[in-house]
Amino acid sequence: MSAMSEINTSSTQPIPTKKRRWPAILIGVLSFFLIIGFGGFGGYQSGISDRLAAQQSQQTQDLADQYARALVDIQSGNYEQARQRLEYIIKYDAAFPGAVEKLAETMVLMTIPTATNTPTLTPTPDIRGVDALYSSAKQFIAAQDWPSALTTLDQVRIEDPTYKTAEVDGMYYFSLRNHGVNLINQGNLEGGIYHLSLAERFAPLDSASNGMREGARMYLVGSSFWELDWSEVVAYFSQVGVGWPGMWDGTMTASERYRIGSMRYGDELFEQKEYCAAYNQYGNAMAYGNLDAQSAKNAQEAYLICYPPTATPEPILTEAPTEEPPTEAPPTEVTP
């Protein structure tokens, strides 16, 4: 009886079955595959990031190498090669440290041999004597023949470095200053900058010539961004175009470059759906001339988006309508 009782008692306890374990197993398997999947995706993303970082690092290294080579080219006088390297750097990274400044410096240096390729380096000995040379220099200055004056002053210094030192220095300054200004006005910006810098060795430049030199420098730097970065073109020529609108490099005036740069920058902003900023650029361009067909079309659309027409309000009655006075009935006649 006790044995039977034990059997019956045990039969009332729940017996674990294999079916109850399957959900836990499935959850474990799914979790395992999810972990593997997320891990693989994370590794893939990490690999892409590493590859992009490696590419960026390689490009930066290449640009740095080109910059170092450009500096070597400048040192060795190979200015054309240096210019090509610096323009390559600016094309891929306009903010590369020192590239824009070195390009402007190189463009100035490229003109120095031409500007100084005069008899000043190898003058022909003059037998007239230093007094006659000095008198000739004064005559050239009076006639505003600055190149001849400079050549003659060089001969004075060769004949006698101590001859009327203060007077000759003053004549040098005056001739170099005016020759530099003339060169800039003629479109030879690099040569003008060079001669004004030489004049500064004798005395400080006056505000007019110093401002013109700064304008020429900004012109050269701004033109180095032409068709590469229109926002930089506008930034530089908005200053040159206002201060020296007629300054040019033999191709275009500063005001014309500002007009074209503003149109092209406006077109870029229009494509980026920055319509109001684009319209402002078109407005800047119109201050210096007409827009071309594409910019004119964009300007019209941008204006309608930024300044939509307002609906005309209905007229509002300010006075109540007047009522007509009632008509009186004719008096009735009373018959006696």
C-alpha contacts under 8 A as a table, 3 or more apart, distances in Angstrom:
res1	aa1	res2	aa2	distance
1	M	4	M	5.10
1	M	5	S	6.05
2	S	5	S	4.88
2	S	6	E	6.14
3	A	6	E	5.08
3	A	7	I	6.29
4	M	7	I	5.03
4	M	8	N	6.21
5	S	8	N	5.13
5	S	9	T	6.02
6	E	9	T	5.04
6	E	10	S	6.17
7	I	10	S	5.33
7	I	11	S	6.21
8	N	11	S	5.11
8	N	12	T	6.69
9	T	12	T	5.58
9	T	13	Q	7.47
10	S	13	Q	5.63
11	S	14	P	7.93
16	P	20	R	7.50
17	T	20	R	5.91
17	T	21	R	7.67
18	K	21	R	5.53
18	K	22	W	7.13
19	K	22	W	5.71
20	R	23	P	6.97
21	R	24	A	5.69
21	R	25	I	6.46
22	W	25	I	5.04
22	W	26	L	6.12
23	P	26	L	5.13
23	P	27	I	6.15
24	A	27	I	5.15
24	A	28	G	6.18
25	I	28	G	5.12
25	I	29	V	6.24
26	L	29	V	5.11
26	L	30	L	6.12
27	I	30	L	5.19
27	I	31	S	6.04
28	G	31	S	5.12
28	G	32	F	6.16
29	V	32	F	5.07
29	V	33	F	6.40
30	L	33	F	5.21
30	L	34	L	6.09
31	S	34	L	5.02
31	S	35	I	6.10
32	F	35	I	5.23
32	F	36	I	6.32
33	F	36	I	5.01
33	F	37	G	6.01
34	L	37	G	4.95
34	L	38	F	6.07
35	I	38	F	5.30
35	I	39	G	5.97
36	I	39	G	5.05
36	I	40	G	6.08
37	G	40	G	5.13
37	G	41	F	6.16
38	F	41	F	5.05
38	F	42	G	5.98
39	G	42	G	5.11
39	G	43	G	6.11
40	G	43	G	5.01
40	G	44	Y	6.10
41	F	44	Y	4.95
41	F	45	Q	6.18
42	G	45	Q	5.13
42	G	46	S	5.99
43	G	46	S	4.95
43	G	47	G	5.98
44	Y	47	G	5.02
44	Y	48	I	6.32
45	Q	48	I	5.11
45	Q	49	S	6.23
46	S	49	S	5.08
46	S	50	D	6.07
47	G	50	D	5.06
47	G	51	R	6.08
48	I	51	R	5.08
48	I	52	L	6.14
49	S	52	L	5.16
49	S	53	A	6.02
50	D	53	A	5.06
50	D	54	A	6.02
51	R	54	A	4.99
51	R	55	Q	6.16
52	L	55	Q	5.01
52	L	56	Q	6.12
53	A	56	Q	5.06
53	A	57	S	6.01
54	A	57	S	5.01
54	A	58	Q	6.04
55	Q	58	Q	5.02
55	Q	59	Q	6.15
56	Q	59	Q	5.10
56	Q	60	T	6.13
57	S	60	T	5.11
57	S	61	Q	6.09
58	Q	61	Q	5.03
58	Q	62	D	6.13
59	Q	62	D	5.00
59	Q	63	L	6.16
60	T	63	L	5.15
60	T	64	A	6.07
61	Q	64	A	5.03
61	Q	65	D	6.09
62	D	65	D	5.02
62	D	66	Q	6.24
63	L	66	Q	5.01
63	L	67	Y	6.13
63	L	89	I	5.81
64	A	67	Y	5.00
64	A	68	A	6.20
65	D	68	A	5.13
65	D	69	R	6.21
66	Q	69	R	5.04
66	Q	70	A	6.06
66	Q	85	R	6.00
66	Q	86	L	7.54
66	Q	89	I	7.27
67	Y	70	A	4.96
67	Y	71	L	6.34
67	Y	85	R	6.99
67	Y	86	L	6.68
67	Y	89	I	7.39
67	Y	99	A	7.36
68	A	71	L	5.19
68	A	72	V	6.47
69	R	72	V	5.02
69	R	73	D	6.18
69	R	82	A	7.58
69	R	85	R	7.86
70	A	73	D	4.92
70	A	74	I	6.19
70	A	81	Q	7.27
70	A	82	A	4.40
70	A	83	R	7.54
70	A	85	R	5.96
70	A	86	L	6.74
71	L	74	I	5.08
71	L	75	Q	6.26
71	L	82	A	7.14
72	V	75	Q	5.07
72	V	76	S	6.24
73	D	76	S	5.13
73	D	77	G	6.05
73	D	78	N	4.80
73	D	79	Y	6.31
73	D	81	Q	6.66
73	D	82	A	5.39
74	I	77	G	5.05
74	I	78	N	5.76
74	I	79	Y	5.56
74	I	82	A	6.14
74	I	106	T	7.15
75	Q	78	N	7.65
78	N	81	Q	5.74
78	N	82	A	6.41
79	Y	82	A	4.91
79	Y	83	R	6.02
79	Y	106	T	6.11
79	Y	107	M	7.78
79	Y	109	L	7.27
79	Y	110	M	5.94
80	E	83	R	5.06
80	E	84	Q	6.40
80	E	110	M	7.42
81	Q	84	Q	5.20
81	Q	85	R	6.32
82	A	85	R	5.16
82	A	86	L	6.17
82	A	106	T	7.26
83	R	86	L	5.21
83	R	87	E	6.10
83	R	103	L	6.14
83	R	106	T	6.46
83	R	107	M	7.28
84	Q	87	E	5.21
84	Q	88	Y	6.16
85	R	88	Y	5.09
85	R	89	I	6.35
86	L	89	I	5.02
86	L	90	I	6.24
86	L	99	A	5.99
86	L	100	V	7.62
86	L	102	K	7.57
86	L	103	L	5.99
87	E	90	I	5.11
87	E	91	K	6.09
87	E	103	L	7.37
87	E	224	S	7.70
88	Y	91	K	5.14
88	Y	92	Y	6.71
89	I	92	Y	5.52
89	I	93	D	5.90
89	I	94	A	7.17
89	I	96	F	7.23
89	I	99	A	7.10
90	I	93	D	4.92
90	I	94	A	4.18
90	I	95	A	7.20
90	I	96	F	6.85
90	I	99	A	6.70
90	I	100	V	7.16
91	K	94	A	6.18
91	K	228	L	6.33
93	D	96	F	5.45
94	A	99	A	7.83
94	A	100	V	7.62
94	A	229	D	7.78
95	A	99	A	7.76
96	F	99	A	5.74
96	F	100	V	7.84
97	P	100	V	7.82
98	G	101	E	5.38
98	G	102	K	6.03
99	A	102	K	5.23
99	A	103	L	6.11
100	V	103	L	5.11
100	V	104	A	6.37
100	V	221	V	6.71
100	V	224	S	7.67
101	E	104	A	5.24
101	E	105	E	6.23
101	E	221	V	7.42
102	K	105	E	4.90
102	K	106	T	5.96
103	L	106	T	5.02
103	L	107	M	6.17
103	L	221	V	7.71
103	L	224	S	7.76
104	A	107	M	5.17
104	A	108	V	6.41
104	A	217	R	7.27
104	A	220	L	6.12
104	A	221	V	5.68
104	A	224	S	7.83
105	E	108	V	5.18
105	E	109	L	6.25
106	T	109	L	4.95
106	T	110	M	6.09
107	M	110	M	5.20
107	M	111	T	7.03
107	M	190	E	6.87
107	M	220	L	7.97
108	V	111	T	5.69
108	V	112	I	6.86
108	V	190	E	4.56
108	V	191	G	7.08
108	V	193	I	7.47
108	V	194	Y	7.15
109	L	112	I	5.21
109	L	113	P	7.85
109	L	190	E	7.67
110	M	113	P	7.01
111	T	114	T	5.42
111	T	115	A	6.09
111	T	190	E	6.16
111	T	191	G	6.10
112	I	115	A	4.95
112	I	116	T	5.94
112	I	190	E	7.87
112	I	191	G	6.65
112	I	194	Y	7.16
113	P	116	T	5.24
113	P	117	N	5.61
114	T	117	N	5.08
115	A	118	T	7.61
115	A	191	G	5.98
116	T	120	T	7.53
116	T	121	L	7.83
117	N	120	T	7.75
117	N	121	L	7.51
118	T	121	L	6.59
118	T	122	T	7.91
118	T	151	T	7.61
119	P	122	T	5.18
119	P	123	P	4.71
119	P	124	T	7.31
119	P	151	T	6.69
120	T	123	P	5.31
120	T	150	L	7.94
120	T	151	T	5.40
120	T	154	D	5.95
120	T	155	Q	7.41
123	P	155	Q	6.74
125	P	155	Q	7.69
126	D	129	G	6.80
126	D	155	Q	7.70
128	R	131	D	7.80
128	R	132	A	5.76
128	R	133	L	6.98
129	G	132	A	5.57
129	G	133	L	6.42
129	G	159	E	7.74
130	V	133	L	4.99
130	V	134	Y	6.06
130	V	156	V	5.68
130	V	159	E	6.25
130	V	160	D	7.09
130	V	163	Y	7.95
131	D	134	Y	5.09
131	D	135	S	6.26
132	A	135	S	5.10
132	A	136	S	6.16
133	L	136	S	5.03
133	L	137	A	6.18
133	L	152	T	6.28
133	L	153	L	7.51
133	L	155	Q	7.31
133	L	156	V	6.09
134	Y	137	A	5.11
134	Y	138	K	6.44
134	Y	152	T	7.50
134	Y	153	L	7.08
134	Y	156	V	6.49
135	S	138	K	5.18
135	S	139	Q	6.38
136	S	139	Q	5.03
136	S	140	F	6.26
136	S	149	A	7.77
136	S	152	T	7.16
137	A	140	F	5.14
137	A	141	I	6.26
137	A	148	S	7.59
137	A	149	A	4.87
137	A	150	L	7.62
137	A	152	T	5.55
137	A	153	L	6.18
138	K	141	I	5.11
138	K	142	A	6.23
138	K	149	A	7.39
139	Q	142	A	5.08
139	Q	143	A	6.26
140	F	143	A	5.04
140	F	144	Q	6.09
140	F	145	D	5.09
140	F	146	W	6.81
140	F	148	S	6.33
140	F	149	A	5.07
141	I	144	Q	4.82
141	I	145	D	5.91
141	I	146	W	6.27
141	I	149	A	5.88
141	I	171	M	8.00
141	I	175	S	6.95
142	A	145	D	7.70
145	D	148	S	5.69
145	D	149	A	6.20
146	W	149	A	4.95
146	W	150	L	6.13
146	W	175	S	5.38
146	W	176	L	7.38
146	W	178	N	7.26
146	W	179	H	5.63
147	P	150	L	5.20
147	P	151	T	6.24
147	P	175	S	7.94
147	P	179	H	7.23
148	S	151	T	5.06
148	S	152	T	6.15
149	A	152	T	5.20
149	A	153	L	6.12
149	A	175	S	6.87
150	L	153	L	5.07
150	L	154	D	6.20
150	L	172	Y	6.79
150	L	175	S	6.58
150	L	176	L	7.46
151	T	154	D	5.20
151	T	155	Q	6.53
152	T	155	Q	5.03
152	T	156	V	6.33
153	L	156	V	4.93
153	L	157	R	6.35
153	L	168	V	7.14
153	L	171	M	7.99
153	L	172	Y	7.16
154	D	157	R	5.20
154	D	158	I	6.29
155	Q	158	I	4.99
155	Q	159	E	6.12
156	V	159	E	5.17
156	V	160	D	6.11
156	V	161	P	7.28
156	V	163	Y	7.58
157	R	160	D	5.16
157	R	161	P	4.40
157	R	162	T	7.46
157	R	163	Y	7.29
158	I	161	P	6.08
160	D	163	Y	5.41
161	P	165	T	7.52
162	T	165	T	5.63
163	Y	168	V	7.80
164	K	167	E	5.47
164	K	168	V	6.02
165	T	168	V	5.29
165	T	169	D	6.04
166	A	169	D	5.13
166	A	170	G	6.23
167	E	170	G	5.13
167	E	171	M	6.25
168	V	171	M	4.99
168	V	172	Y	6.08
169	D	172	Y	5.01
169	D	173	Y	6.22
169	D	202	F	6.47
170	G	173	Y	5.10
170	G	174	F	6.18
170	G	202	F	7.46
171	M	174	F	5.13
171	M	175	S	6.03
172	Y	175	S	5.24
172	Y	176	L	5.91
172	Y	199	A	7.15
172	Y	202	F	7.65
173	Y	176	L	5.28
173	Y	177	R	5.86
173	Y	199	A	4.84
173	Y	200	E	7.51
173	Y	202	F	5.84
173	Y	203	A	6.91
174	F	177	R	5.27
174	F	178	N	6.20
174	F	199	A	7.61
175	S	178	N	5.37
175	S	179	H	5.89
176	L	179	H	5.13
176	L	180	G	5.96
176	L	195	H	5.53
176	L	196	L	6.27
176	L	198	L	6.85
176	L	199	A	5.19
177	R	180	G	5.27
177	R	181	V	6.38
177	R	195	H	6.76
177	R	196	L	5.33
177	R	199	A	5.54
177	R	205	L	7.78
177	R	209	S	7.37
178	N	181	V	5.11
178	N	182	N	6.12
179	H	182	N	5.07
179	H	183	L	6.18
179	H	192	G	7.26
179	H	195	H	6.97
180	G	183	L	5.16
180	G	184	I	6.37
180	G	191	G	6.93
180	G	192	G	3.94
180	G	193	I	6.50
180	G	194	Y	7.30
180	G	195	H	4.84
180	G	196	L	5.18
181	V	184	I	5.25
181	V	185	N	6.27
181	V	192	G	6.04
181	V	196	L	7.50
181	V	209	S	6.58
181	V	212	M	7.53
182	N	185	N	5.07
182	N	186	Q	6.19
182	N	192	G	7.27
183	L	186	Q	5.00
183	L	187	G	6.40
183	L	188	N	5.09
183	L	189	L	6.61
183	L	191	G	6.38
183	L	192	G	4.83
184	I	187	G	5.16
184	I	188	N	5.15
184	I	189	L	4.68
184	I	190	E	7.80
184	I	191	G	7.42
184	I	192	G	4.95
184	I	193	I	7.60
184	I	212	M	7.94
184	I	216	A	7.31
184	I	247	M	7.50
184	I	248	W	7.99
185	N	188	N	7.40
185	N	189	L	7.97
185	N	247	M	6.63
185	N	248	W	7.63
186	Q	248	W	7.88
186	Q	250	G	7.68
187	G	247	M	7.14
187	G	248	W	5.18
187	G	249	D	4.30
187	G	250	G	4.99
188	N	191	G	5.49
188	N	192	G	6.16
188	N	249	D	6.20
188	N	250	G	7.40
189	L	192	G	5.09
189	L	193	I	6.14
189	L	216	A	5.78
189	L	217	R	7.87
189	L	220	L	7.87
189	L	248	W	7.92
189	L	249	D	6.33
190	E	193	I	5.19
190	E	194	Y	6.24
190	E	216	A	7.82
191	G	194	Y	5.07
191	G	195	H	6.31
192	G	195	H	5.30
192	G	196	L	6.15
192	G	213	R	7.47
193	I	196	L	5.25
193	I	197	S	6.12
193	I	213	R	5.62
193	I	216	A	7.19
193	I	217	R	7.61
194	Y	197	S	5.16
194	Y	198	L	6.37
195	H	198	L	4.98
195	H	199	A	6.23
196	L	199	A	4.96
196	L	200	E	6.28
196	L	205	L	7.75
196	L	209	S	7.61
196	L	210	N	7.87
196	L	213	R	7.23
197	S	200	E	5.09
197	S	201	R	6.94
198	L	201	R	5.43
198	L	202	F	7.56
199	A	202	F	5.60
199	A	203	A	6.71
199	A	204	P	7.90
199	A	205	L	7.37
200	E	203	A	5.08
200	E	204	P	5.19
200	E	205	L	5.78
201	R	204	P	7.59
205	L	209	S	6.34
205	L	210	N	5.64
206	D	209	S	5.70
206	D	210	N	6.01
207	S	210	N	5.12
207	S	211	G	5.81
208	A	211	G	5.21
208	A	212	M	6.21
209	S	212	M	4.98
209	S	213	R	6.19
210	N	213	R	5.07
210	N	214	E	6.31
211	G	214	E	5.08
211	G	215	G	6.11
212	M	215	G	4.95
212	M	216	A	6.15
212	M	244	W	7.78
213	R	216	A	5.07
213	R	217	R	6.24
214	E	217	R	5.04
214	E	218	M	6.22
215	G	218	M	5.11
215	G	219	Y	6.08
215	G	240	V	5.70
215	G	243	G	7.66
215	G	244	W	7.06
216	A	219	Y	4.94
216	A	220	L	6.29
216	A	247	M	7.69
217	R	220	L	5.21
217	R	221	V	6.28
218	M	221	V	5.10
218	M	222	G	5.85
218	M	236	Y	6.11
218	M	237	F	7.61
218	M	240	V	6.87
219	Y	222	G	5.15
219	Y	223	S	6.04
219	Y	236	Y	7.05
219	Y	237	F	6.82
219	Y	240	V	6.56
219	Y	254	A	7.21
220	L	223	S	5.22
220	L	224	S	6.32
221	V	224	S	5.18
221	V	225	F	7.15
221	V	236	Y	7.66
222	G	225	F	5.57
222	G	226	W	7.05
222	G	232	E	6.69
222	G	233	V	5.04
222	G	234	V	7.96
222	G	235	A	7.87
222	G	236	Y	5.20
222	G	237	F	6.51
223	S	226	W	5.06
223	S	233	V	6.74
225	F	228	L	5.07
225	F	229	D	5.35
225	F	230	W	7.00
225	F	232	E	6.49
225	F	233	V	5.88
226	W	229	D	6.54
226	W	230	W	6.71
226	W	233	V	6.32
227	E	230	W	6.44
229	D	232	E	5.56
229	D	233	V	6.52
230	W	233	V	4.85
230	W	234	V	6.18
230	W	261	G	5.81
230	W	262	S	7.60
230	W	264	R	6.60
230	W	265	Y	5.22
231	S	234	V	5.20
231	S	235	A	6.17
231	S	261	G	7.83
231	S	265	Y	6.04
232	E	235	A	4.87
232	E	236	Y	6.26
233	V	236	Y	5.47
233	V	237	F	6.01
233	V	258	Y	7.40
233	V	261	G	6.02
234	V	237	F	5.26
234	V	238	S	5.56
234	V	258	Y	6.01
234	V	261	G	5.63
234	V	262	S	5.98
234	V	265	Y	7.65
235	A	238	S	5.55
235	A	239	Q	7.17
236	Y	239	Q	5.63
236	Y	240	V	6.50
237	F	240	V	4.69
237	F	241	G	5.20
237	F	242	V	7.88
237	F	254	A	6.27
237	F	255	S	7.37
237	F	257	R	6.87
237	F	258	Y	5.17
238	S	241	G	5.33
238	S	242	V	6.23
238	S	258	Y	6.17
239	Q	242	V	5.38
239	Q	243	G	6.13
240	V	243	G	5.18
240	V	244	W	5.31
240	V	245	P	6.46
240	V	247	M	7.86
240	V	254	A	6.09
240	V	255	S	7.69
241	G	244	W	5.49
241	G	245	P	4.22
241	G	246	G	7.66
241	G	247	M	8.00
241	G	254	A	4.84
241	G	255	S	4.47
241	G	257	R	7.95
241	G	258	Y	6.23
242	V	245	P	5.70
242	V	255	S	7.48
244	W	247	M	5.46
244	W	254	A	7.00
245	P	253	T	6.59
245	P	254	A	5.13
245	P	255	S	4.73
246	G	253	T	5.34
246	G	254	A	6.11
246	G	255	S	6.76
247	M	253	T	5.33
247	M	254	A	5.48
248	W	251	T	6.65
248	W	252	M	5.44
248	W	253	T	4.15
248	W	254	A	5.87
249	D	252	M	6.43
249	D	253	T	7.16
252	M	256	E	6.15
252	M	257	R	6.49
253	T	256	E	5.22
253	T	257	R	6.34
254	A	257	R	5.11
254	A	258	Y	6.14
255	S	258	Y	4.98
255	S	259	R	6.17
255	S	288	Y	6.65
256	E	259	R	5.03
256	E	260	I	6.21
256	E	288	Y	7.29
257	R	260	I	5.22
257	R	261	G	5.80
258	Y	261	G	5.05
258	Y	262	S	5.93
258	Y	285	A	7.08
259	R	262	S	5.26
259	R	263	M	6.38
259	R	284	N	7.15
259	R	285	A	4.32
259	R	286	M	7.34
259	R	288	Y	5.99
259	R	289	G	6.99
260	I	263	M	5.16
260	I	264	R	6.26
260	I	285	A	7.02
261	G	264	R	5.23
261	G	265	Y	6.01
262	S	265	Y	5.13
262	S	266	G	5.86
262	S	281	Q	5.17
262	S	282	Y	6.35
262	S	284	N	6.58
262	S	285	A	5.48
263	M	266	G	4.98
263	M	267	D	6.17
263	M	281	Q	6.51
263	M	282	Y	5.72
263	M	285	A	6.16
263	M	291	L	7.20
263	M	295	S	6.15
264	R	267	D	5.03
264	R	268	E	6.39
264	R	295	S	7.91
265	Y	268	E	5.07
265	Y	269	L	6.31
265	Y	278	A	7.47
265	Y	281	Q	7.01
266	G	269	L	5.11
266	G	270	F	6.06
266	G	277	A	7.40
266	G	278	A	4.24
266	G	279	Y	6.81
266	G	280	N	7.75
266	G	281	Q	5.11
266	G	282	Y	6.02
266	G	295	S	7.58
267	D	270	F	4.99
267	D	271	E	6.26
267	D	278	A	6.75
267	D	295	S	6.49
267	D	298	N	7.23
268	E	271	E	5.21
268	E	272	Q	6.41
268	E	278	A	7.76
269	L	272	Q	4.96
269	L	273	K	6.34
269	L	274	E	5.18
269	L	275	Y	6.75
269	L	277	A	6.74
269	L	278	A	5.11
270	F	273	K	4.97
270	F	274	E	5.51
270	F	275	Y	5.29
270	F	278	A	5.43
270	F	298	N	7.02
270	F	302	A	7.54
271	E	274	E	7.51
274	E	277	A	5.63
274	E	278	A	6.13
275	Y	278	A	4.96
275	Y	279	Y	6.11
275	Y	302	A	4.98
275	Y	303	Y	7.81
275	Y	305	I	7.14
275	Y	306	C	6.85
276	C	279	Y	5.04
276	C	280	N	6.35
276	C	302	A	6.43
276	C	303	Y	7.44
276	C	305	I	7.92
276	C	306	C	5.66
277	A	280	N	5.14
277	A	281	Q	6.57
278	A	281	Q	5.19
278	A	282	Y	6.39
278	A	299	A	7.51
278	A	302	A	7.18
279	Y	282	Y	4.99
279	Y	283	G	6.13
279	Y	299	A	5.63
279	Y	302	A	5.85
279	Y	303	Y	6.51
280	N	283	G	4.98
280	N	284	N	6.36
281	Q	284	N	5.04
281	Q	285	A	6.33
282	Y	285	A	5.01
282	Y	286	M	6.16
282	Y	291	L	7.52
282	Y	295	S	7.22
282	Y	299	A	6.33
283	G	286	M	5.10
283	G	287	A	6.47
284	N	287	A	5.37
284	N	288	Y	7.33
285	A	288	Y	5.57
285	A	289	G	6.44
285	A	290	N	7.41
285	A	291	L	7.00
286	M	289	G	4.99
286	M	290	N	5.48
286	M	291	L	6.36
291	L	294	Q	7.97
291	L	295	S	5.79
291	L	296	A	5.39
292	D	295	S	5.50
292	D	296	A	5.95
293	A	296	A	5.17
293	A	297	K	6.26
294	Q	297	K	5.23
294	Q	298	N	6.25
295	S	298	N	5.01
295	S	299	A	5.88
296	A	299	A	5.04
296	A	300	Q	6.28
297	K	300	Q	5.33
297	K	301	E	6.48
298	N	301	E	5.21
298	N	302	A	5.98
299	A	302	A	5.04
299	A	303	Y	6.04
300	Q	303	Y	5.20
300	Q	304	L	6.47
301	E	304	L	5.29
301	E	305	I	6.36
302	A	305	I	5.14
302	A	306	C	6.08
303	Y	306	C	5.18
303	Y	307	Y	5.56
303	Y	308	P	7.54
304	L	307	Y	5.21
304	L	308	P	4.95
304	L	309	P	7.38
305	I	308	P	5.68
317	L	320	A	7.40
